[in-house]
């Protein structure tokens, strides 16, 4: 399955950027919705992946592609 959530969760190491994964998603012509980003961020926090969760929440403020 290739969805935005699985792409972000495949980033195991904190040094890998969730922002880059989200940008690649957008570059492929796919949509990014705020509710989906919030849900992914919540699940990342539950998994104690705080850096990726923060990047996920901050993505709309650094990108013009989030709706």
N, CA, C and O atoms as a Maestro MAE file, in Angstrom:
{
 s_m_m2io_version
 :::
 2.0.0
}

f_m_ct {
 s_m_title
 :::
 protein
 m_atom[268] {
  # First column is atom index #
  i_m_mmod_type
  r_m_x_coord
  r_m_y_coord
  r_m_z_coord
  i_m_residue_number
  s_m_chain_name
  s_m_pdb_residue_name
  s_m_pdb_atom_name
  i_m_atomic_number
  :::
  1 25 0.851 -1.179 0.000 1 A "UNK " " N  " 7
  2 3 0.000 0.000 0.000 1 A "UNK " " CA " 6
  3 2 0.896 1.240 0.000 1 A "UNK " " C  " 6
  4 15 1.837 1.346 0.787 1 A "UNK " " O  " 8
  5 25 0.583 2.168 -0.893 2 A "UNK " " N  " 7
  6 3 1.381 3.385 -0.977 2 A "UNK " " CA " 6
  7 2 0.487 4.583 -0.668 2 A "UNK " " C  " 6
  8 15 -0.145 5.155 -1.555 2 A "UNK " " O  " 8
  9 25 0.451 4.942 0.602 3 A "UNK " " N  " 7
  10 3 -0.271 6.142 0.988 3 A "UNK " " CA " 6
  11 2 0.679 7.033 1.784 3 A "UNK " " C  " 6
  12 15 1.793 6.631 2.119 3 A "UNK " " O  " 8
  13 25 0.228 8.225 2.076 4 A "UNK " " N  " 7
  14 3 1.092 9.197 2.744 4 A "UNK " " CA " 6
  15 2 1.525 8.681 4.121 4 A "UNK " " C  " 6
  16 15 2.685 8.837 4.502 4 A "UNK " " O  " 8
  17 25 0.616 8.077 4.854 5 A "UNK " " N  " 7
  18 3 0.934 7.565 6.187 5 A "UNK " " CA " 6
  19 2 2.040 6.511 6.120 5 A "UNK " " C  " 6
  20 15 2.983 6.552 6.910 5 A "UNK " " O  " 8
  21 25 1.929 5.575 5.191 6 A "UNK " " N  " 7
  22 3 2.940 4.520 5.116 6 A "UNK " " CA " 6
  23 2 4.302 5.078 4.706 6 A "UNK " " C  " 6
  24 15 5.335 4.577 5.148 6 A "UNK " " O  " 8
  25 25 4.308 6.102 3.871 7 A "UNK " " N  " 7
  26 3 5.593 6.716 3.495 7 A "UNK " " CA " 6
  27 2 6.276 7.361 4.694 7 A "UNK " " C  " 6
  28 15 7.488 7.227 4.867 7 A "UNK " " O  " 8
  29 25 5.515 8.049 5.511 8 A "UNK " " N  " 7
  30 3 6.098 8.706 6.685 8 A "UNK " " CA " 6
  31 2 6.531 7.656 7.705 8 A "UNK " " C  " 6
  32 15 7.599 7.789 8.304 8 A "UNK " " O  " 8
  33 25 5.727 6.621 7.912 9 A "UNK " " N  " 7
  34 3 6.074 5.598 8.890 9 A "UNK " " CA " 6
  35 2 7.255 4.735 8.465 9 A "UNK " " C  " 6
  36 15 7.894 4.106 9.308 9 A "UNK " " O  " 8
  37 25 7.551 4.696 7.172 10 A "UNK " " N  " 7
  38 3 8.731 3.945 6.714 10 A "UNK " " CA " 6
  39 2 10.027 4.635 7.100 10 A "UNK " " C  " 6
  40 15 11.088 4.014 7.046 10 A "UNK " " O  " 8
  41 25 9.971 5.890 7.485 11 A "UNK " " N  " 7
  42 3 11.165 6.628 7.905 11 A "UNK " " CA " 6
  43 2 11.490 6.208 9.339 11 A "UNK " " C  " 6
  44 15 10.940 6.769 10.287 11 A "UNK " " O  " 8
  45 25 12.336 5.274 9.496 12 A "UNK " " N  " 7
  46 3 12.651 4.749 10.830 12 A "UNK " " CA " 6
  47 2 13.605 5.653 11.614 12 A "UNK " " C  " 6
  48 15 13.437 5.843 12.818 12 A "UNK " " O  " 8
  49 25 14.588 6.199 10.936 13 A "UNK " " N  " 7
  50 3 15.595 6.997 11.627 13 A "UNK " " CA " 6
  51 2 15.138 8.448 11.750 13 A "UNK " " C  " 6
  52 15 14.614 9.009 10.788 13 A "UNK " " O  " 8
  53 25 15.326 9.062 12.912 14 A "UNK " " N  " 7
  54 3 14.920 10.462 13.090 14 A "UNK " " CA " 6
  55 2 15.645 11.428 12.155 14 A "UNK " " C  " 6
  56 15 15.141 12.518 11.886 14 A "UNK " " O  " 8
  57 25 16.819 11.043 11.659 15 A "UNK " " N  " 7
  58 3 17.565 11.932 10.770 15 A "UNK " " CA " 6
  59 2 16.897 12.069 9.405 15 A "UNK " " C  " 6
  60 15 17.127 13.048 8.694 15 A "UNK " " O  " 8
  61 25 16.080 11.099 9.044 16 A "UNK " " N  " 7
  62 3 15.364 11.186 7.768 16 A "UNK " " CA " 6
  63 2 14.204 12.152 7.924 16 A "UNK " " C  " 6
  64 15 13.528 12.171 8.952 16 A "UNK " " O  " 8
  65 25 13.985 12.940 6.908 17 A "UNK " " N  " 7
  66 3 13.024 14.028 6.997 17 A "UNK " " CA " 6
  67 2 11.630 13.623 6.522 17 A "UNK " " C  " 6
  68 15 11.458 13.153 5.398 17 A "UNK " " O  " 8
  69 25 10.647 13.810 7.386 18 A "UNK " " N  " 7
  70 3 9.260 13.597 6.995 18 A "UNK " " CA " 6
  71 2 8.829 14.671 6.008 18 A "UNK " " C  " 6
  72 15 7.980 14.424 5.151 18 A "UNK " " O  " 8
  73 25 9.403 15.851 6.120 19 A "UNK " " N  " 7
  74 3 9.073 16.936 5.205 19 A "UNK " " CA " 6
  75 2 9.437 16.552 3.776 19 A "UNK " " C  " 6
  76 15 8.677 16.838 2.851 19 A "UNK " " O  " 8
  77 25 10.577 15.914 3.582 20 A "UNK " " N  " 7
  78 3 10.973 15.482 2.239 20 A "UNK " " CA " 6
  79 2 10.009 14.440 1.689 20 A "UNK " " C  " 6
  80 15 9.662 14.470 0.508 20 A "UNK " " O  " 8
  81 25 9.579 13.525 2.540 21 A "UNK " " N  " 7
  82 3 8.621 12.500 2.102 21 A "UNK " " CA " 6
  83 2 7.298 13.139 1.704 21 A "UNK " " C  " 6
  84 15 6.691 12.744 0.708 21 A "UNK " " O  " 8
  85 25 6.852 14.120 2.472 22 A "UNK " " N  " 7
  86 3 5.606 14.811 2.139 22 A "UNK " " CA " 6
  87 2 5.754 15.619 0.856 22 A "UNK " " C  " 6
  88 15 4.832 15.666 0.041 22 A "UNK " " O  " 8
  89 25 6.897 16.248 0.675 23 A "UNK " " N  " 7
  90 3 7.121 17.034 -0.537 23 A "UNK " " CA " 6
  91 2 7.147 16.141 -1.770 23 A "UNK " " C  " 6
  92 15 6.602 16.507 -2.811 23 A "UNK " " O  " 8
  93 25 7.777 14.972 -1.662 24 A "UNK " " N  " 7
  94 3 7.774 14.026 -2.780 24 A "UNK " " CA " 6
  95 2 6.343 13.610 -3.125 24 A "UNK " " C  " 6
  96 15 5.994 13.476 -4.298 24 A "UNK " " O  " 8
  97 25 5.518 13.408 -2.088 25 A "UNK " " N  " 7
  98 3 4.113 13.046 -2.271 25 A "UNK " " CA " 6
  99 2 3.407 14.126 -3.110 25 A "UNK " " C  " 6
  100 15 2.682 13.812 -4.054 25 A "UNK " " O  " 8
  101 25 3.628 15.382 -2.758 26 A "UNK " " N  " 7
  102 3 3.009 16.503 -3.469 26 A "UNK " " CA " 6
  103 2 3.572 16.614 -4.885 26 A "UNK " " C  " 6
  104 15 2.827 16.878 -5.828 26 A "UNK " " O  " 8
  105 25 4.865 16.417 -5.035 27 A "UNK " " N  " 7
  106 3 5.499 16.505 -6.351 27 A "UNK " " CA " 6
  107 2 4.946 15.457 -7.325 27 A "UNK " " C  " 6
  108 15 5.001 15.637 -8.541 27 A "UNK " " O  " 8
  109 25 4.420 14.373 -6.776 28 A "UNK " " N  " 7
  110 3 3.808 13.336 -7.611 28 A "UNK " " CA " 6
  111 2 2.378 13.703 -8.001 28 A "UNK " " C  " 6
  112 15 1.697 12.933 -8.678 28 A "UNK " " O  " 8
  113 25 1.928 14.878 -7.572 29 A "UNK " " N  " 7
  114 3 0.600 15.350 -7.949 29 A "UNK " " CA " 6
  115 2 -0.514 14.904 -7.020 29 A "UNK " " C  " 6
  116 15 -1.687 14.957 -7.388 29 A "UNK " " O  " 8
  117 25 -0.161 14.467 -5.828 30 A "UNK " " N  " 7
  118 3 -1.160 13.980 -4.881 30 A "UNK " " CA " 6
  119 2 -1.530 15.074 -3.889 30 A "UNK " " C  " 6
  120 15 -0.771 16.019 -3.674 30 A "UNK " " O  " 8
  121 25 -2.696 14.935 -3.295 31 A "UNK " " N  " 7
  122 3 -3.223 15.918 -2.353 31 A "UNK " " CA " 6
  123 2 -2.709 15.667 -0.936 31 A "UNK " " C  " 6
  124 15 -2.445 14.531 -0.543 31 A "UNK " " O  " 8
  125 25 -2.574 16.754 -0.183 32 A "UNK " " N  " 7
  126 3 -2.241 16.691 1.244 32 A "UNK " " CA " 6
  127 2 -3.343 17.426 1.975 32 A "UNK " " C  " 6
  128 15 -3.577 18.609 1.725 32 A "UNK " " O  " 8
  129 25 -4.024 16.731 2.882 33 A "UNK " " N  " 7
  130 3 -5.099 17.385 3.628 33 A "UNK " " CA " 6
  131 2 -4.679 17.565 5.089 33 A "UNK " " C  " 6
  132 15 -3.967 16.737 5.657 33 A "UNK " " O  " 8
  133 25 -5.134 18.651 5.669 34 A "UNK " " N  " 7
  134 3 -4.805 18.923 7.076 34 A "UNK " " CA " 6
  135 2 -5.318 17.842 8.019 34 A "UNK " " C  " 6
  136 15 -4.581 17.434 8.917 34 A "UNK " " O  " 8
  137 25 -6.559 17.357 7.853 35 A "UNK " " N  " 7
  138 3 -7.007 16.288 8.760 35 A "UNK " " CA " 6
  139 2 -6.140 15.033 8.670 35 A "UNK " " C  " 6
  140 15 -5.884 14.381 9.682 35 A "UNK " " O  " 8
  141 25 -5.689 14.696 7.464 36 A "UNK " " N  " 7
  142 3 -4.829 13.529 7.313 36 A "UNK " " CA " 6
  143 2 -3.480 13.764 7.995 36 A "UNK " " C  " 6
  144 15 -2.955 12.867 8.655 36 A "UNK " " O  " 8
  145 25 -2.916 14.967 7.837 37 A "UNK " " N  " 7
  146 3 -1.651 15.284 8.507 37 A "UNK " " CA " 6
  147 2 -1.798 15.223 10.022 37 A "UNK " " C  " 6
  148 15 -0.911 14.722 10.713 37 A "UNK " " O  " 8
  149 25 -2.910 15.729 10.541 38 A "UNK " " N  " 7
  150 3 -3.137 15.675 11.997 38 A "UNK " " CA " 6
  151 2 -3.224 14.239 12.491 38 A "UNK " " C  " 6
  152 15 -2.672 13.903 13.539 38 A "UNK " " O  " 8
  153 25 -3.911 13.399 11.745 39 A "UNK " " N  " 7
  154 3 -4.056 12.000 12.127 39 A "UNK " " CA " 6
  155 2 -2.702 11.286 12.114 39 A "UNK " " C  " 6
  156 15 -2.386 10.534 13.036 39 A "UNK " " O  " 8
  157 25 -1.917 11.518 11.082 40 A "UNK " " N  " 7
  158 3 -0.582 10.900 11.001 40 A "UNK " " CA " 6
  159 2 0.293 11.389 12.151 40 A "UNK " " C  " 6
  160 15 1.021 10.606 12.761 40 A "UNK " " O  " 8
  161 25 0.219 12.681 12.444 41 A "UNK " " N  " 7
  162 3 1.010 13.238 13.537 41 A "UNK " " CA " 6
  163 2 0.623 12.614 14.873 41 A "UNK " " C  " 6
  164 15 1.487 12.309 15.696 41 A "UNK " " O  " 8
  165 25 -0.669 12.428 15.083 42 A "UNK " " N  " 7
  166 3 -1.145 11.822 16.333 42 A "UNK " " CA " 6
  167 2 -0.601 10.396 16.475 42 A "UNK " " C  " 6
  168 15 -0.173 9.994 17.557 42 A "UNK " " O  " 8
  169 25 -0.621 9.645 15.389 43 A "UNK " " N  " 7
  170 3 -0.108 8.276 15.437 43 A "UNK " " CA " 6
  171 2 1.407 8.248 15.627 43 A "UNK " " C  " 6
  172 15 1.930 7.359 16.300 43 A "UNK " " O  " 8
  173 25 2.111 9.207 15.043 44 A "UNK " " N  " 7
  174 3 3.557 9.287 15.252 44 A "UNK " " CA " 6
  175 2 3.884 9.597 16.709 44 A "UNK " " C  " 6
  176 15 4.830 9.035 17.262 44 A "UNK " " O  " 8
  177 25 3.116 10.482 17.335 45 A "UNK " " N  " 7
  178 3 3.341 10.793 18.752 45 A "UNK " " CA " 6
  179 2 3.097 9.562 19.619 45 A "UNK " " C  " 6
  180 15 3.842 9.315 20.568 45 A "UNK " " O  " 8
  181 25 2.072 8.796 19.304 46 A "UNK " " N  " 7
  182 3 1.810 7.556 20.053 46 A "UNK " " CA " 6
  183 2 2.977 6.584 19.943 46 A "UNK " " C  " 6
  184 15 3.269 5.835 20.876 46 A "UNK " " O  " 8
  185 25 3.643 6.607 18.783 47 A "UNK " " N  " 7
  186 3 4.798 5.738 18.561 47 A "UNK " " CA " 6
  187 2 6.090 6.376 19.064 47 A "UNK " " C  " 6
  188 15 7.177 5.846 18.832 47 A "UNK " " O  " 8
  189 25 5.974 7.512 19.751 48 A "UNK " " N  " 7
  190 3 7.105 8.261 20.313 48 A "UNK " " CA " 6
  191 2 8.105 8.683 19.234 48 A "UNK " " C  " 6
  192 15 9.317 8.667 19.449 48 A "UNK " " O  " 8
  193 25 7.579 9.052 18.094 49 A "UNK " " N  " 7
  194 3 8.406 9.555 16.993 49 A "UNK " " CA " 6
  195 2 8.113 11.045 16.869 49 A "UNK " " C  " 6
  196 15 7.481 11.502 15.917 49 A "UNK " " O  " 8
  197 25 8.587 11.776 17.852 50 A "UNK " " N  " 7
  198 3 8.222 13.177 18.024 50 A "UNK " " CA " 6
  199 2 8.767 14.086 16.925 50 A "UNK " " C  " 6
  200 15 8.076 15.013 16.503 50 A "UNK " " O  " 8
  201 25 9.978 13.842 16.456 51 A "UNK " " N  " 7
  202 3 10.556 14.692 15.411 51 A "UNK " " CA " 6
  203 2 9.723 14.604 14.136 51 A "UNK " " C  " 6
  204 15 9.394 15.625 13.532 51 A "UNK " " O  " 8
  205 25 9.384 13.386 13.729 52 A "UNK " " N  " 7
  206 3 8.571 13.223 12.528 52 A "UNK " " CA " 6
  207 2 7.173 13.800 12.735 52 A "UNK " " C  " 6
  208 15 6.595 14.366 11.807 52 A "UNK " " O  " 8
  209 25 6.629 13.663 13.934 53 A "UNK " " N  " 7
  210 3 5.301 14.226 14.224 53 A "UNK " " CA " 6
  211 2 5.337 15.743 14.107 53 A "UNK " " C  " 6
  212 15 4.416 16.345 13.554 53 A "UNK " " O  " 8
  213 25 6.384 16.361 14.619 54 A "UNK " " N  " 7
  214 3 6.510 17.818 14.535 54 A "UNK " " CA " 6
  215 2 6.642 18.272 13.079 54 A "UNK " " C  " 6
  216 15 6.010 19.244 12.668 54 A "UNK " " O  " 8
  217 25 7.459 17.571 12.311 55 A "UNK " " N  " 7
  218 3 7.609 17.922 10.899 55 A "UNK " " CA " 6
  219 2 6.271 17.799 10.165 55 A "UNK " " C  " 6
  220 15 5.940 18.621 9.310 55 A "UNK " " O  " 8
  221 25 5.523 16.776 10.509 56 A "UNK " " N  " 7
  222 3 4.230 16.540 9.880 56 A "UNK " " CA " 6
  223 2 3.252 17.675 10.170 56 A "UNK " " C  " 6
  224 15 2.519 18.109 9.282 56 A "UNK " " O  " 8
  225 25 3.241 18.148 11.397 57 A "UNK " " N  " 7
  226 3 2.343 19.235 11.786 57 A "UNK " " CA " 6
  227 2 2.804 20.558 11.183 57 A "UNK " " C  " 6
  228 15 1.974 21.394 10.827 57 A "UNK " " O  " 8
  229 25 4.105 20.758 11.065 58 A "UNK " " N  " 7
  230 3 4.642 22.011 10.550 58 A "UNK " " CA " 6
  231 2 4.594 22.100 9.020 58 A "UNK " " C  " 6
  232 15 4.758 23.189 8.470 58 A "UNK " " O  " 8
  233 25 4.381 21.013 8.342 59 A "UNK " " N  " 7
  234 3 4.421 21.009 6.877 59 A "UNK " " CA " 6
  235 2 3.501 22.058 6.247 59 A "UNK " " C  " 6
  236 15 3.940 22.751 5.329 59 A "UNK " " O  " 8
  237 25 2.261 22.210 6.687 60 A "UNK " " N  " 7
  238 3 1.409 23.224 6.050 60 A "UNK " " CA " 6
  239 2 1.956 24.645 6.155 60 A "UNK " " C  " 6
  240 15 1.716 25.462 5.267 60 A "UNK " " O  " 8
  241 25 2.676 24.946 7.210 61 A "UNK " " N  " 7
  242 3 3.192 26.307 7.361 61 A "UNK " " CA " 6
  243 2 4.397 26.583 6.464 61 A "UNK " " C  " 6
  244 15 4.723 27.740 6.200 61 A "UNK " " O  " 8
  245 25 5.056 25.527 5.998 62 A "UNK " " N  " 7
  246 3 6.213 25.734 5.124 62 A "UNK " " CA " 6
  247 2 5.893 25.392 3.668 62 A "UNK " " C  " 6
  248 15 6.727 25.586 2.783 62 A "UNK " " O  " 8
  249 25 4.701 24.890 3.427 63 A "UNK " " N  " 7
  250 3 4.318 24.507 2.072 63 A "UNK " " CA " 6
  251 2 2.997 25.172 1.695 63 A "UNK " " C  " 6
  252 15 2.134 25.392 2.546 63 A "UNK " " O  " 8
  253 25 2.856 25.481 0.444 64 A "UNK " " N  " 7
  254 3 1.605 26.075 -0.052 64 A "UNK " " CA " 6
  255 2 0.667 25.011 -0.602 64 A "UNK " " C  " 6
  256 15 -0.402 25.341 -1.116 64 A "UNK " " O  " 8
  257 25 1.048 23.736 -0.505 65 A "UNK " " N  " 7
  258 3 0.270 22.667 -1.115 65 A "UNK " " CA " 6
  259 2 -0.775 22.067 -0.191 65 A "UNK " " C  " 6
  260 15 -1.682 21.383 -0.666 65 A "UNK " " O  " 8
  261 25 -0.680 22.296 1.106 66 A "UNK " " N  " 7
  262 3 -1.646 21.715 2.040 66 A "UNK " " CA " 6
  263 2 -2.949 22.490 1.985 66 A "UNK " " C  " 6
  264 15 -2.962 23.720 1.924 66 A "UNK " " O  " 8
  265 25 -4.035 21.752 2.008 67 A "UNK " " N  " 7
  266 3 -5.355 22.408 1.980 67 A "UNK " " CA " 6
  267 2 -6.021 22.276 3.327 67 A "UNK " " C  " 6
  268 15 -7.137 22.760 3.513 67 A "UNK " " O  " 8
  :::
 }
 m_bond[267] {
  # First column is bond index #
  i_m_from
  i_m_to
  i_m_order
  :::
  1 1 2 1
  2 2 3 1
  3 3 4 2
  4 3 5 1
  5 5 6 1
  6 6 7 1
  7 7 8 2
  8 7 9 1
  9 9 10 1
  10 10 11 1
  11 11 12 2
  12 11 13 1
  13 13 14 1
  14 14 15 1
  15 15 16 2
  16 15 17 1
  17 17 18 1
  18 18 19 1
  19 19 20 2
  20 19 21 1
  21 21 22 1
  22 22 23 1
  23 23 24 2
  24 23 25 1
  25 25 26 1
  26 26 27 1
  27 27 28 2
  28 27 29 1
  29 29 30 1
  30 30 31 1
  31 31 32 2
  32 31 33 1
  33 33 34 1
  34 34 35 1
  35 35 36 2
  36 35 37 1
  37 37 38 1
  38 38 39 1
  39 39 40 2
  40 39 41 1
  41 41 42 1
  42 42 43 1
  43 43 44 2
  44 43 45 1
  45 45 46 1
  46 46 47 1
  47 47 48 2
  48 47 49 1
  49 49 50 1
  50 50 51 1
  51 51 52 2
  52 51 53 1
  53 53 54 1
  54 54 55 1
  55 55 56 2
  56 55 57 1
  57 57 58 1
  58 58 59 1
  59 59 60 2
  60 59 61 1
  61 61 62 1
  62 62 63 1
  63 63 64 2
  64 63 65 1
  65 65 66 1
  66 66 67 1
  67 67 68 2
  68 67 69 1
  69 69 70 1
  70 70 71 1
  71 71 72 2
  72 71 73 1
  73 73 74 1
  74 74 75 1
  75 75 76 2
  76 75 77 1
  77 77 78 1
  78 78 79 1
  79 79 80 2
  80 79 81 1
  81 81 82 1
  82 82 83 1
  83 83 84 2
  84 83 85 1
  85 85 86 1
  86 86 87 1
  87 87 88 2
  88 87 89 1
  89 89 90 1
  90 90 91 1
  91 91 92 2
  92 91 93 1
  93 93 94 1
  94 94 95 1
  95 95 96 2
  96 95 97 1
  97 97 98 1
  98 98 99 1
  99 99 100 2
  100 99 101 1
  101 101 102 1
  102 102 103 1
  103 103 104 2
  104 103 105 1
  105 105 106 1
  106 106 107 1
  107 107 108 2
  108 107 109 1
  109 109 110 1
  110 110 111 1
  111 111 112 2
  112 111 113 1
  113 113 114 1
  114 114 115 1
  115 115 116 2
  116 115 117 1
  117 117 118 1
  118 118 119 1
  119 119 120 2
  120 119 121 1
  121 121 122 1
  122 122 123 1
  123 123 124 2
  124 123 125 1
  125 125 126 1
  126 126 127 1
  127 127 128 2
  128 127 129 1
  129 129 130 1
  130 130 131 1
  131 131 132 2
  132 131 133 1
  133 133 134 1
  134 134 135 1
  135 135 136 2
  136 135 137 1
  137 137 138 1
  138 138 139 1
  139 139 140 2
  140 139 141 1
  141 141 142 1
  142 142 143 1
  143 143 144 2
  144 143 145 1
  145 145 146 1
  146 146 147 1
  147 147 148 2
  148 147 149 1
  149 149 150 1
  150 150 151 1
  151 151 152 2
  152 151 153 1
  153 153 154 1
  154 154 155 1
  155 155 156 2
  156 155 157 1
  157 157 158 1
  158 158 159 1
  159 159 160 2
  160 159 161 1
  161 161 162 1
  162 162 163 1
  163 163 164 2
  164 163 165 1
  165 165 166 1
  166 166 167 1
  167 167 168 2
  168 167 169 1
  169 169 170 1
  170 170 171 1
  171 171 172 2
  172 171 173 1
  173 173 174 1
  174 174 175 1
  175 175 176 2
  176 175 177 1
  177 177 178 1
  178 178 179 1
  179 179 180 2
  180 179 181 1
  181 181 182 1
  182 182 183 1
  183 183 184 2
  184 183 185 1
  185 185 186 1
  186 186 187 1
  187 187 188 2
  188 187 189 1
  189 189 190 1
  190 190 191 1
  191 191 192 2
  192 191 193 1
  193 193 194 1
  194 194 195 1
  195 195 196 2
  196 195 197 1
  197 197 198 1
  198 198 199 1
  199 199 200 2
  200 199 201 1
  201 201 202 1
  202 202 203 1
  203 203 204 2
  204 203 205 1
  205 205 206 1
  206 206 207 1
  207 207 208 2
  208 207 209 1
  209 209 210 1
  210 210 211 1
  211 211 212 2
  212 211 213 1
  213 213 214 1
  214 214 215 1
  215 215 216 2
  216 215 217 1
  217 217 218 1
  218 218 219 1
  219 219 220 2
  220 219 221 1
  221 221 222 1
  222 222 223 1
  223 223 224 2
  224 223 225 1
  225 225 226 1
  226 226 227 1
  227 227 228 2
  228 227 229 1
  229 229 230 1
  230 230 231 1
  231 231 232 2
  232 231 233 1
  233 233 234 1
  234 234 235 1
  235 235 236 2
  236 235 237 1
  237 237 238 1
  238 238 239 1
  239 239 240 2
  240 239 241 1
  241 241 242 1
  242 242 243 1
  243 243 244 2
  244 243 245 1
  245 245 246 1
  246 246 247 1
  247 247 248 2
  248 247 249 1
  249 249 250 1
  250 250 251 1
  251 251 252 2
  252 251 253 1
  253 253 254 1
  254 254 255 1
  255 255 256 2
  256 255 257 1
  257 257 258 1
  258 258 259 1
  259 259 260 2
  260 259 261 1
  261 261 262 1
  262 262 263 1
  263 263 264 2
  264 263 265 1
  265 265 266 1
  266 266 267 1
  267 267 268 2
  :::
 }
}
